[in-house]
Amino acid sequence: MSEGKVRPQRKPQHRRPSAPREHVVEDNQPGMEARQAATRLLSAVIDARTPLDALTDGEHGHPQYLALDGRDRALVRAILVSALRFRRTIEAIIGSQLDRALPGNARSLSALLHVAAAQILFLDVPDSAAVNLAVAQAKADPRSARFAALVNAILRNIGRKKATLLPKTLEKTADAPDWMIERLEAAYGKDTTRQILEVHRTESPVDFSVKSQPDNWAEKFGGRTLPNGSVRVDDLSVSVPELPGFADGEWWVQDAAASLPPRLLGNVAGLEVADLCAAPGGKTAALAAAGAKVTAVDQSGNRLKRLKSNLARLGLSAEVVEADILKWQPEQKFDAILLDAPCSSTGTVRRHPDVLWTKSPEDIAKLAGLQRRLLERCFELVKPGGVVVFSNCSLDPEEGEDLVQSLLKERPDISLDRIQPEELPGAEHFIAEEGWLRTIPTADDGSSGQLAGVDGFFAARFRQRAG
């Protein structure tokens, strides 16, 4: 056996493990329920491909999560975000401490180790607490009880070596599935892909769309004004509702990239505009604030409740419709339509690191097909000569550039209305030669004078020829 490594045991062993044994807490100690919930939810994300937001929803989330108090819920979220964001790194570090791989059926054991290692490597949790709770958790679970000594040895080794082990492993690993890396490299090249994956390892800033005076709000928030007029706070230390202006409806949270597609409709004051797949309503708010007569459509009643609540807080109005867009029959056609289509959300990995582990190439193909059908429907709902803006938060060309090129090739009655640099000050570098918008997540130190550090987004503008 290699020095410093431990071997998974096939049968219970009664000899002392290679790493020193220390006192282990009982299974009813404080913090145990939170770790058990984190392990269960991590398994649900990885094995069942359940979105993390669904599992941690405050009303409809997983029962084990809902049973926790607010402090433990926050801890569970922090553990899971780190475990998912650095999944390949944690996997490699755990593997480096083993002489041979864990049994293939030891899924719960793997999740337990990832939860504990995430705390040791990335969170402000005492190593001893993370190790002791993990060992007690292993003993309490019949599926992993015989591996308790192994859990103890692996985690204590990681704790002792993390100062050198973590940076070395981060240099060698890419925290994304192989299929995603391959698709990013095919679309953007190896260097840009490396930059994207590196940014995905960092916390995202919080961007705000403000009704007016962005510089004043930037000063109040301790942030900065971005070239597009959004306000960015790189490290928000309080909850959003505690910020000044929340109750007065002076702003809403919206990634700077997501603020760009509504602007592509131009001057919408007084126009009848449909915002399709509208919830939770950031783009609806932008259109309403610009003076449009907005009809916000979404098929999710629960998400529309949130949209209505947001509009009420902001003092903005829109006609809200719960409907399947493919079947919806409005009384009249619209001057303009914004379709922010359902997508793989691979442009939002910094905010939602579970996306990389809950989506697949097959999902992307299926979503691209739905996007195409929804976009075709838009041309039935817009007035002749009207404008349609299609957008989504995917980094994959199949959901963006490829879809647009296919549409234009097959629909001679549709033309691409090229985006001009002067329409998006500060974001000109994101406008492709073909005339569409493509933002990518790259580092932002605030010194470039250009919009950076945003979600991955795609947007294109079309017109249907009159007559």
Residue pairs with C-beta under 8 A, 6 or more apart in sequence:
1 7
1 99
2 99
4 97
4 157
5 96
5 97
5 98
5 99
6 17
6 18
6 19
6 97
6 98
6 99
6 150
6 153
6 154
6 157
7 98
7 99
7 100
8 98
8 100
8 101
8 102
8 103
8 106
8 147
8 150
9 146
9 147
9 149
9 150
10 103
11 146
12 146
13 149
17 149
17 150
17 152
17 153
18 153
19 152
19 153
19 156
19 157
20 156
21 149
21 152
22 128
22 131
22 132
22 152
22 156
23 132
24 132
24 135
24 136
24 139
24 152
25 32
25 132
25 133
25 136
26 136
27 136
27 137
27 139
27 140
29 133
29 136
31 72
31 129
31 133
32 133
32 136
32 137
32 140
33 64
33 67
33 68
33 72
34 68
34 72
34 75
34 76
34 79
35 79
35 115
35 116
35 133
35 134
35 137
36 64
36 137
37 62
37 64
37 65
37 67
37 68
37 72
37 76
38 75
38 76
38 79
38 80
38 83
38 115
39 108
39 111
39 112
39 115
39 137
40 62
40 64
40 111
41 52
41 55
41 56
41 62
41 64
41 65
41 76
41 80
42 80
42 83
42 84
42 111
42 114
42 115
43 107
43 108
43 111
44 50
44 55
44 62
45 51
45 52
45 55
45 80
45 84
45 354
45 357
45 358
46 111
46 357
47 107
49 357
49 358
49 359
50 358
51 352
51 354
51 358
52 80
52 81
52 84
52 352
52 353
52 354
53 352
53 354
54 60
54 61
55 61
55 62
55 65
56 62
56 65
56 73
56 76
56 77
56 80
58 66
60 302
65 73
65 76
68 76
78 123
79 115
79 118
79 119
79 123
80 354
81 353
82 118
82 119
82 121
82 122
82 123
83 90
83 114
83 115
83 117
83 118
84 353
84 354
84 356
84 357
85 175
85 200
85 201
85 353
86 118
86 121
86 122
86 175
86 201
87 114
87 175
87 353
87 356
87 357
88 173
88 174
88 175
88 176
89 121
89 166
89 169
89 170
89 173
89 175
90 114
90 117
90 118
90 121
91 114
92 169
92 172
92 173
93 117
93 121
93 158
93 165
93 166
93 169
94 113
94 114
94 117
94 154
94 158
95 101
96 165
96 169
97 153
97 154
97 157
97 158
98 154
102 109
102 110
106 143
106 144
106 147
108 141
108 143
108 144
109 138
109 143
109 144
109 147
109 151
112 134
112 137
112 138
112 141
112 144
112 151
113 134
113 151
113 154
113 155
115 134
116 130
116 131
116 133
116 134
116 151
116 155
117 155
117 158
119 125
119 129
119 130
120 127
120 130
120 131
120 155
120 158
120 159
120 162
121 158
121 162
121 166
127 155
127 156
127 159
130 155
130 159
131 152
131 155
131 156
131 159
134 151
134 155
135 148
135 151
135 152
135 155
137 144
138 144
138 145
138 147
138 148
138 151
139 145
139 148
144 151
158 165
170 201
174 181
174 194
174 197
175 197
175 200
175 201
175 356
176 184
176 197
176 200
176 356
177 356
177 357
179 360
179 361
180 346
180 356
181 193
181 197
183 361
183 396
184 192
184 193
184 196
184 197
184 395
185 193
187 395
187 396
187 397
188 196
188 440
192 440
192 442
195 442
195 443
196 395
196 440
196 441
196 442
196 456
198 443
199 350
199 441
199 442
199 443
199 453
200 349
200 350
200 353
200 441
202 350
203 235
203 350
204 255
204 350
204 351
204 453
204 455
205 232
205 233
205 234
205 235
205 444
205 453
206 232
206 233
206 236
206 240
206 253
207 226
207 230
207 231
207 232
207 253
207 254
207 255
207 256
207 259
207 454
208 217
208 221
208 223
208 230
208 231
208 232
208 233
208 251
208 252
208 253
208 254
209 230
209 251
209 252
209 253
209 254
209 259
209 282
209 285
209 286
210 217
210 229
210 230
210 231
210 250
210 251
211 250
211 251
211 289
211 314
212 250
214 225
214 229
214 230
214 231
215 225
217 223
217 231
217 245
217 250
217 251
218 224
218 225
218 231
218 232
220 243
220 244
220 245
221 231
221 233
221 243
221 244
222 233
223 231
223 232
223 233
223 234
224 231
224 232
224 446
225 231
225 232
226 232
226 256
226 426
226 451
227 425
227 426
227 427
227 449
227 450
227 451
228 256
228 259
228 260
228 424
228 425
228 426
228 427
228 451
229 259
230 254
230 256
230 259
231 251
232 256
232 453
240 246
240 253
241 247
245 251
246 313
247 313
249 313
249 314
249 315
249 316
252 282
252 285
252 310
252 314
253 282
254 282
254 285
254 286
255 348
255 351
255 454
255 455
256 451
256 454
257 347
257 393
257 439
257 451
257 454
257 455
257 456
257 457
258 282
258 283
258 393
258 455
258 457
259 282
259 286
260 424
260 427
260 430
260 437
260 439
260 457
260 459
261 283
261 338
261 340
261 389
261 391
261 437
261 457
261 459
262 283
262 286
262 287
262 290
262 338
262 389
263 286
263 423
263 424
264 389
264 419
264 423
264 437
264 459
264 461
265 273
265 287
265 292
265 336
265 338
265 387
265 389
266 387
266 423
267 290
268 287
268 290
268 291
268 292
268 335
268 336
269 290
269 291
269 292
270 291
270 292
270 293
271 292
271 293
271 335
271 336
272 292
272 293
272 295
272 332
272 334
272 335
272 336
273 287
273 292
273 293
273 294
273 295
273 334
273 335
273 336
273 337
273 338
274 294
274 295
274 297
274 330
274 334
274 336
274 337
274 338
274 381
275 283
275 284
275 287
275 294
275 295
275 296
275 297
275 318
275 337
275 338
275 340
276 297
276 298
276 325
276 337
276 338
276 339
276 340
276 341
276 374
276 378
277 297
277 298
277 325
277 339
277 340
277 341
277 342
277 374
278 284
278 296
278 297
278 298
278 304
278 307
278 320
278 340
279 296
279 298
279 300
279 303
279 304
279 306
279 307
280 303
280 306
280 307
280 310
281 296
281 306
281 307
281 310
281 311
282 310
283 338
283 340
284 294
284 296
284 307
284 311
284 316
284 318
285 310
285 311
285 314
285 316
287 294
287 318
287 338
288 294
288 311
288 316
288 317
288 318
289 314
289 316
292 336
293 319
294 318
294 319
295 318
295 319
295 321
295 330
295 334
296 304
296 307
296 318
296 319
296 320
296 321
297 321
297 322
297 323
297 325
297 328
298 304
298 307
298 321
298 322
299 322
299 323
299 324
299 325
300 322
301 322
304 320
304 322
307 320
308 320
311 317
311 318
311 320
321 328
321 330
325 374
325 377
326 373
326 374
326 377
330 381
333 381
333 382
333 383
333 386
334 381
334 382
334 383
334 386
335 382
335 383
335 386
335 387
336 382
336 386
336 387
336 388
336 389
337 378
337 381
337 382
337 386
337 387
337 388
337 389
338 388
338 389
338 391
339 374
339 375
339 378
339 388
339 389
339 390
339 391
340 391
340 392
341 370
341 371
341 374
341 375
341 390
341 391
341 392
342 367
342 370
342 371
342 374
342 392
343 367
343 371
343 392
343 393
343 394
343 399
344 355
344 359
344 363
344 364
344 367
344 394
344 396
344 399
345 352
345 355
345 359
345 393
345 394
346 355
346 356
346 359
346 393
346 394
346 395
346 396
346 456
347 392
347 393
347 394
347 395
347 439
347 440
347 441
347 455
347 456
347 457
347 458
348 355
348 393
348 455
348 456
349 355
349 356
349 441
350 441
350 455
351 455
364 394
364 396
364 398
364 399
365 398
367 394
367 399
368 398
368 399
368 402
368 403
371 390
371 392
371 399
371 403
372 403
372 406
372 407
375 388
375 390
375 403
375 407
376 407
376 411
378 388
378 390
379 388
379 411
379 413
379 414
379 462
379 464
382 388
382 464
384 464
384 465
384 466
384 467
385 463
385 464
385 465
385 466
386 463
386 464
387 417
387 461
387 462
387 463
388 461
388 462
388 463
388 464
389 459
389 460
389 461
389 462
390 404
390 459
390 460
390 461
390 462
391 437
391 457
391 458
391 459
391 460
392 399
392 400
392 457
392 458
393 455
393 456
393 457
394 400
394 456
394 458
395 440
395 456
399 458
400 436
400 438
400 458
400 460
401 432
401 434
401 436
401 438
401 458
404 416
404 436
404 460
407 414
407 462
408 414
408 415
408 416
413 464
413 465
414 462
414 463
414 464
414 465
415 462
415 463
415 464
415 465
416 434
416 435
416 436
416 460
416 461
416 462
417 435
417 461
417 462
417 463
418 434
418 435
418 436
418 461
419 431
419 435
419 436
419 437
419 459
419 460
419 461
420 431
421 428
421 431
424 430
424 431
424 437
426 449
426 450
426 451
427 437
427 439
427 450
427 451
428 450
429 450
429 451
430 437
430 438
430 439
430 440
430 451
431 437
432 438
435 460
436 458
436 459
436 460
436 461
437 457
437 458
437 459
437 460
438 457
438 458
439 451
439 454
439 455
439 456
439 457
439 458
440 456
441 453
441 454
441 455
441 456
442 452
442 453
443 452
443 453
444 452
444 453
444 454
